[in-house]
Amino acid sequence: MRAVLQRVTQANCVVDGVTTGAIDTGFLVLLGIEDADTNEDLEWLAQKIIGMRVFSDENGLMNKALADVNGEILLISQFTLFAATKKGNRPGFTRAAKPDIAIPLYEKMIEKLSALLGKKVSTGVFGADMKISLLNDGPVTIIIDTKNKE
């Protein structure tokens, strides 16, 4: 699994003119899932997202996690995070998991993050043409890959 965390002061997802998810302070998380991903990857990544201390404390240092700032999460499925770009100019997506694998893991990630955060996680719509708006705070953008745990 690969996640791009963007610290935001606001973010939302619109599908066919309808807002499917919106947050204020928190993380916009773009989540890519590949065929090799497991529940162990999901558990590790969820803990990492929740525990990431990139919100400012009273001294302006990045010392606070989501719970410390009453933060929220907008989780967006993004198979393009596994784009293969070595050959040519048209990316390939063979590493990205097919829906039969990706959807259950995406839904489990929603449940896990909600449980760890103690509140509902906002989402996009898996496989839809989504319009994402955000106001990146900092900017702070962190990339986490479960294949680089060590």
SULCOR-V446552 format. One record per helix or strand. SS is the DSSP state (@ for helix, = for strand). FROM is the first residue (numbers start at 0). LEN is the number of residues. If there is no record, write none. Layout:
BEGIN
ss=SS from=FROM len=LEN
ss=SS from=FROM len=LEN
END
This chain:
BEGIN
ss== from=1 len=14
ss== from=17 len=6
ss== from=25 len=7
ss== from=33 len=1
ss=@ from=38 len=13
ss== from=54 len=2
ss== from=61 len=3
ss=@ from=65 len=4
ss== from=71 len=6
ss=@ from=78 len=4
ss== from=83 len=1
ss== from=91 len=1
ss== from=95 len=1
ss=@ from=98 len=19
ss== from=121 len=2
ss== from=130 len=15
ss=@ from=145 len=3
END
